[in-house]
């Protein structure tokens, strides 16, 4: 009888056997390297690593996190850029209350955002390029907010800027853009202004109607320090309190830009979060890896 699958009776070519051996060696080497770091892949070991990673995520989601400034909307206070050039800020996520990690659900509230706080929040604009943004708190719940001549008026009264804010800070409204369009003779500048007003209309805090000036309860009015290049509450409106995930309290990277906005890093709780807590976690991880390696060798 003729064998219908003659190829099955043939041995694999020499080159195929060599390739299989090389693949097995590479997989074995990779496995050995990973197990040298994590320890043996036992059920107990996997559970312990899940606990460690879960604890890190819990800290990142609820207690303290870092955030890369992606744009120049907060210049000159915060420098935007890419992975290597942008400022990185530390964010205290416990300052306003306790949240379920990586959600906008707040379980407990013990503090409220204050005017001029720099906060990180989940953007309310679904079309935004960045889902998480950083701006400055300018208007509080229940206030009637209005931008005039670059300054902030609350319930008809001028509110002075904080001494820690940029000296030349000027918040733009639609009246400023119209004035620039009228007085600037450059047709290219006029076209840019027209496109800005069409794509990013300044309404909230800029139009004398209660809909655009009276901040609802549990909502906030947030603006960028670089007003001309900031897409903020003037455009997308009031930000819900539960969207605010924490307050930025320091620039930690790059080193030459280190700055503490609030004095938090000098407090006992701040030193615990910044120094004692990370050092303890690193120490526990190092001991855990060392003990696993020692156990696997025996």
Kinemage of the C-alpha trace (Angstrom):
@kinemage 1
@onewidth
@group {chain A} dominant
@subgroup {mainchain}
@vectorlist {calphas} color= white
{ca unk a 1} P 0.000 0.000 0.000
{ca unk a 2} L 1.190 3.478 -0.803
{ca unk a 3} L 1.671 5.725 2.202
{ca unk a 4} L -0.654 8.757 1.693
{ca unk a 5} L 1.573 10.882 3.947
{ca unk a 6} L 5.106 9.912 3.062
{ca unk a 7} L 6.529 13.055 4.591
{ca unk a 8} L 5.502 11.874 8.072
{ca unk a 9} L 7.926 8.965 7.834
{ca unk a 10} L 10.836 11.189 7.042
{ca unk a 11} L 13.033 12.592 9.752
{ca unk a 12} L 13.272 16.335 10.140
{ca unk a 13} L 16.146 17.939 8.249
{ca unk a 14} L 19.296 18.634 10.250
{ca unk a 15} L 18.752 22.414 10.085
{ca unk a 16} L 15.223 22.093 11.523
{ca unk a 17} L 16.546 20.081 14.455
{ca unk a 18} L 19.209 22.685 15.103
{ca unk a 19} L 16.605 25.459 15.004
{ca unk a 20} L 14.467 23.591 17.508
{ca unk a 21} L 17.432 23.143 19.831
{ca unk a 22} L 18.317 26.855 19.575
{ca unk a 23} L 14.712 27.813 20.334
{ca unk a 24} L 14.627 25.536 23.377
{ca unk a 25} L 17.913 27.008 24.632
{ca unk a 26} L 16.643 30.587 24.188
{ca unk a 27} L 13.387 29.811 26.008
{ca unk a 28} L 15.287 28.100 28.788
{ca unk a 29} L 17.681 31.051 29.120
{ca unk a 30} L 14.791 33.531 29.234
{ca unk a 31} L 12.997 31.436 31.832
{ca unk a 32} L 16.126 31.233 33.985
{ca unk a 33} L 16.628 35.002 33.808
{ca unk a 34} L 13.008 35.702 34.781
{ca unk a 35} L 13.082 33.197 37.627
{ca unk a 36} L 16.336 34.697 38.888
{ca unk a 37} L 14.365 37.926 39.370
{ca unk a 38} L 10.987 36.613 40.465
{ca unk a 39} L 11.949 33.343 42.100
{ca unk a 40} L 10.448 29.940 41.222
{ca unk a 41} L 7.075 29.991 39.481
{ca unk a 42} L 5.118 28.327 42.220
{ca unk a 43} L 1.554 29.104 43.214
{ca unk a 44} L 2.652 30.742 46.456
{ca unk a 45} L 5.217 32.890 44.661
{ca unk a 46} L 2.697 34.066 42.091
{ca unk a 47} L 0.211 35.026 44.820
{ca unk a 48} L 2.914 36.996 46.642
{ca unk a 49} L 3.828 38.901 43.469
{ca unk a 50} L 0.155 39.675 42.845
{ca unk a 51} L -0.043 41.138 46.359
{ca unk a 52} L 3.093 43.257 45.797
{ca unk a 53} L 1.949 44.597 42.417
{ca unk a 54} L -1.554 45.194 43.787
{ca unk a 55} L -0.099 47.198 46.692
{ca unk a 56} L 1.926 49.366 44.300
{ca unk a 57} L -1.168 50.011 42.168
{ca unk a 58} L -3.153 50.853 45.297
{ca unk a 59} L -0.557 53.443 46.312
{ca unk a 60} L -0.459 54.871 42.791
{ca unk a 61} L -4.239 54.984 42.510
{ca unk a 62} L -5.140 56.261 45.987
{ca unk a 63} L -2.212 57.818 47.827
{ca unk a 64} L 0.529 59.374 45.707
{ca unk a 65} L 1.342 59.428 42.004
{ca unk a 66} L 3.527 61.237 39.498
{ca unk a 67} L 2.350 62.971 36.337
{ca unk a 68} L 4.164 64.068 33.183
{ca unk a 69} L 3.244 67.539 31.925
{ca unk a 70} L 2.418 66.888 28.238
{ca unk a 71} L 1.707 70.437 26.989
{ca unk a 72} L 2.674 74.055 27.622
{ca unk a 73} L -0.726 75.070 29.015
{ca unk a 74} L 0.732 75.711 32.488
{ca unk a 75} L 3.850 77.623 31.378
{ca unk a 76} L 5.840 79.151 32.972
{ca unk a 77} L 4.801 77.386 36.203
{ca unk a 78} L 5.110 73.917 34.678
{ca unk a 79} L 7.105 73.079 31.564
{ca unk a 80} L 5.412 70.773 29.075
{ca unk a 81} L 7.252 68.349 26.823
{ca unk a 82} L 7.872 64.747 25.922
{ca unk a 83} L 9.023 61.819 28.046
{ca unk a 84} L 12.489 63.339 28.553
{ca unk a 85} L 11.908 67.120 28.534
{ca unk a 86} L 8.592 67.655 30.330
{ca unk a 87} L 8.258 68.417 34.030
{ca unk a 88} L 7.112 65.568 36.231
{ca unk a 89} L 5.019 66.509 39.243
{ca unk a 90} L 4.124 64.594 42.391
{ca unk a 91} L 0.410 64.430 43.130
{ca unk a 92} L -1.112 63.974 46.583
{ca unk a 93} L -4.236 61.886 46.010
{ca unk a 94} L -5.308 61.831 49.661
{ca unk a 95} L -5.548 65.609 50.077
{ca unk a 96} L -9.248 65.859 49.173
{ca unk a 97} L -10.450 62.422 50.241
{ca unk a 98} L -10.318 58.708 49.538
{ca unk a 99} L -11.235 57.353 46.101
{ca unk a 100} L -11.614 53.929 44.540
{ca unk a 101} L -8.338 53.516 42.580
{ca unk a 102} L -8.394 54.579 38.917
{ca unk a 103} L -12.008 55.769 39.082
{ca unk a 104} L -13.833 59.048 39.765
{ca unk a 105} L -15.771 57.475 42.656
{ca unk a 106} L -14.907 59.190 45.932
{ca unk a 107} L -15.632 57.228 49.107
{ca unk a 108} L -14.803 59.936 51.649
{ca unk a 109} L -14.204 63.678 51.404
{ca unk a 110} L -12.321 65.598 54.097
{ca unk a 111} L -10.995 68.607 52.198
{ca unk a 112} L -12.119 70.746 49.280
{ca unk a 113} L -9.957 72.186 46.498
{ca unk a 114} L -8.923 75.754 47.275
{ca unk a 115} L -8.484 78.669 44.907
{ca unk a 116} L -5.086 78.638 43.136
{ca unk a 117} L -4.464 74.943 43.917
{ca unk a 118} L -2.774 73.162 40.992
{ca unk a 119} L -4.810 69.992 40.479
{ca unk a 120} L -4.780 66.894 38.295
{ca unk a 121} L -8.190 65.843 36.984
{ca unk a 122} L -10.018 63.672 34.490
{ca unk a 123} L -10.979 65.811 31.501
{ca unk a 124} L -14.692 66.358 30.870
{ca unk a 125} L -14.064 66.939 27.152
{ca unk a 126} L -14.362 63.578 25.386
{ca unk a 127} L -12.546 65.005 22.350
{ca unk a 128} L -9.481 66.002 24.339
{ca unk a 129} L -6.161 64.533 23.240
{ca unk a 130} L -5.253 63.881 26.890
{ca unk a 131} L -7.684 62.187 29.287
{ca unk a 132} L -5.839 63.498 32.363
{ca unk a 133} L -5.034 67.214 32.622
{ca unk a 134} L -3.446 69.621 35.083
{ca unk a 135} L -4.767 73.158 35.672
{ca unk a 136} L -5.184 75.746 38.402
{ca unk a 137} L -8.357 76.108 40.482
{ca unk a 138} L -9.753 79.587 39.834
{ca unk a 139} L -13.479 79.404 40.631
{ca unk a 140} L -15.250 77.577 43.485
{ca unk a 141} L -18.780 76.107 43.765
{ca unk a 142} L -21.563 78.697 43.981
{ca unk a 143} L -19.414 81.620 42.837
{ca unk a 144} L -20.207 83.939 39.967
{ca unk a 145} L -17.005 84.061 37.954
{ca unk a 146} L -15.979 86.566 35.288
{ca unk a 147} L -12.715 87.251 33.444
{ca unk a 148} L -12.082 90.936 32.703
{ca unk a 149} L -8.872 92.644 31.614
{ca unk a 150} L -6.859 89.552 32.417
{ca unk a 151} L -8.037 89.360 36.028
{ca unk a 152} L -10.568 87.239 37.909
{ca unk a 153} L -13.726 88.757 39.351
{ca unk a 154} L -15.790 86.700 41.807
{ca unk a 155} L -19.292 87.943 42.642
{ca unk a 156} L -18.251 91.297 41.137
{ca unk a 157} L -15.101 91.690 43.260
{ca unk a 158} L -11.516 91.540 41.982
{ca unk a 159} L -9.621 88.561 43.408
{ca unk a 160} L -5.863 89.125 43.870
{ca unk a 161} L -3.490 86.521 42.504
{ca unk a 162} L -1.446 84.388 44.857
{ca unk a 163} L 2.150 85.623 45.378
{ca unk a 164} L 3.379 82.236 44.135
{ca unk a 165} L 1.752 82.712 40.717
{ca unk a 166} L 3.567 84.139 37.658
{ca unk a 167} L 3.871 87.923 37.881
{ca unk a 168} L 2.732 88.558 34.294
{ca unk a 169} L -0.259 86.202 34.365
{ca unk a 170} L -3.109 87.422 32.144
{ca unk a 171} L -6.277 85.395 31.615
{ca unk a 172} L -7.745 85.946 28.152
{ca unk a 173} L -11.431 86.170 27.331
{ca unk a 174} L -13.301 86.566 24.047
{ca unk a 175} L -13.219 90.351 24.308
{ca unk a 176} L -9.407 90.244 24.244
{ca unk a 177} L -9.429 88.118 21.093
{ca unk a 178} L -11.887 90.475 19.379
{ca unk a 179} L -9.708 93.447 20.297
{ca unk a 180} L -6.621 91.736 18.894
{ca unk a 181} L -8.507 90.860 15.718
{ca unk a 182} L -9.600 94.474 15.313
{ca unk a 183} L -6.259 96.157 16.029
{ca unk a 184} L -3.746 93.694 14.529
{ca unk a 185} L -3.024 94.642 10.880
{ca unk a 186} L -1.453 91.271 10.035
{ca unk a 187} L -3.995 89.209 8.025
{ca unk a 188} L -2.311 85.969 9.139
{ca unk a 189} L -2.834 86.896 12.788
{ca unk a 190} L -6.468 87.763 12.047
{ca unk a 191} L -6.963 84.350 10.448
{ca unk a 192} L -5.414 82.561 13.441
{ca unk a 193} L -7.712 84.445 15.822
{ca unk a 194} L -10.741 83.599 13.702
{ca unk a 195} L -9.809 79.914 13.716
{ca unk a 196} L -9.242 79.996 17.482
{ca unk a 197} L -12.644 81.551 18.157
{ca unk a 198} L -14.297 78.986 15.918
{ca unk a 199} L -12.505 75.906 17.251
{ca unk a 200} L -12.110 76.972 20.896
{ca unk a 201} L -14.860 79.470 21.764
{ca unk a 202} L -14.384 81.205 25.107
{ca unk a 203} L -17.773 81.016 26.827
{ca unk a 204} L -17.540 80.012 30.490
{ca unk a 205} L -16.428 82.924 32.624
{ca unk a 206} L -16.481 85.120 29.528
{ca unk a 207} L -20.179 85.684 28.744
{ca unk a 208} L -22.496 87.686 31.035
{ca unk a 209} L -25.105 84.968 31.429
{ca unk a 210} L -25.705 82.848 34.528
{ca unk a 211} L -25.276 79.682 32.474
{ca unk a 212} L -21.676 80.668 31.792
{ca unk a 213} L -20.789 82.538 34.990
{ca unk a 214} L -22.469 80.831 37.980
{ca unk a 215} L -20.562 77.714 39.018
{ca unk a 216} L -22.896 74.870 40.088
{ca unk a 217} L -22.542 73.102 43.420
{ca unk a 218} L -19.681 70.550 43.513
{ca unk a 219} L -18.136 71.966 40.340
{ca unk a 220} L -14.984 74.052 39.759
{ca unk a 221} L -13.580 76.501 37.221
{ca unk a 222} L -10.048 75.516 36.160
{ca unk a 223} L -7.633 77.529 34.010
{ca unk a 224} L -4.120 77.121 32.636
{ca unk a 225} L -1.446 79.705 33.462
{ca unk a 226} L -0.484 79.957 29.772
{ca unk a 227} L -3.875 81.385 28.925
{ca unk a 228} L -3.399 81.863 25.162
{ca unk a 229} L -2.320 78.225 24.722
{ca unk a 230} L -4.593 76.542 27.228
{ca unk a 231} L -7.753 74.565 26.503
{ca unk a 232} L -9.536 74.834 29.843
{ca unk a 233} L -12.820 75.622 31.604
{ca unk a 234} L -13.404 78.671 29.429
{ca unk a 235} L -14.030 76.197 26.615
{ca unk a 236} L -15.290 72.907 28.097
{ca unk a 237} L -16.954 74.355 31.183
{ca unk a 238} L -17.202 73.405 34.830
{ca unk a 239} L -15.257 70.409 36.169
{ca unk a 240} L -17.046 68.050 38.616
{ca unk a 241} L -15.435 67.689 42.026
{ca unk a 242} L -15.167 63.902 41.702
{ca unk a 243} L -13.065 64.327 38.528
{ca unk a 244} L -10.315 66.036 40.546
{ca unk a 245} L -7.927 63.229 41.517
{ca unk a 246} L -5.379 65.176 43.563
{ca unk a 247} L -3.225 68.258 44.112
{ca unk a 248} L 0.212 68.655 42.559
{ca unk a 249} L 2.614 69.615 45.323
{ca unk a 250} L 6.085 69.431 43.759
{ca unk a 251} L 8.140 69.142 40.585
{ca unk a 252} L 10.481 66.180 41.085
{ca unk a 253} L 12.000 65.923 37.598
{ca unk a 254} L 14.209 67.226 36.084
{ca unk a 255} L 16.378 67.828 39.185
{ca unk a 256} L 17.217 71.414 38.237
{ca unk a 257} L 13.477 72.203 38.216
{ca unk a 258} L 12.759 70.771 41.704
{ca unk a 259} L 10.133 72.908 43.408
{ca unk a 260} L 7.671 72.396 46.272
{ca unk a 261} L 4.457 74.390 45.682
{ca unk a 262} L 2.806 73.793 49.029
{ca unk a 263} L 5.469 72.933 51.617
{ca unk a 264} L 4.002 69.406 51.764
{ca unk a 265} L 7.404 67.732 51.352
{ca unk a 266} L 8.626 69.291 54.604
{ca unk a 267} L 5.736 67.875 56.661
{ca unk a 268} L 5.903 64.521 58.452
{ca unk a 269} L 3.280 62.991 56.155
{ca unk a 270} L 5.087 64.386 53.111
{ca unk a 271} L 8.456 62.979 54.182
{ca unk a 272} L 6.783 59.624 54.832
{ca unk a 273} L 5.291 59.509 51.339
{ca unk a 274} L 8.397 60.797 49.564
{ca unk a 275} L 11.160 58.994 51.408
{ca unk a 276} L 10.193 56.436 54.078
{ca unk a 277} L 7.444 54.727 52.096
{ca unk a 278} L 9.380 54.187 48.818
{ca unk a 279} L 12.556 53.126 50.670
{ca unk a 280} L 10.570 50.587 52.696
{ca unk a 281} L 8.944 49.153 49.559
{ca unk a 282} L 12.291 48.904 47.734
{ca unk a 283} L 13.867 47.244 50.782
{ca unk a 284} L 11.045 44.689 51.064
{ca unk a 285} L 11.258 43.900 47.337
{ca unk a 286} L 15.047 43.491 47.507
{ca unk a 287} L 14.808 41.153 50.512
{ca unk a 288} L 12.009 39.203 48.858
{ca unk a 289} L 13.979 38.702 45.603
{ca unk a 290} L 17.124 37.743 47.538
{ca unk a 291} L 15.271 35.175 49.661
{ca unk a 292} L 13.586 33.699 46.588
{ca unk a 293} L 16.909 33.349 44.787
{ca unk a 294} L 18.478 31.744 47.873
{ca unk a 295} L 15.545 29.353 48.196
{ca unk a 296} L 15.660 28.401 44.495
{ca unk a 297} L 19.416 27.681 44.715
{ca unk a 298} L 18.872 25.307 47.615
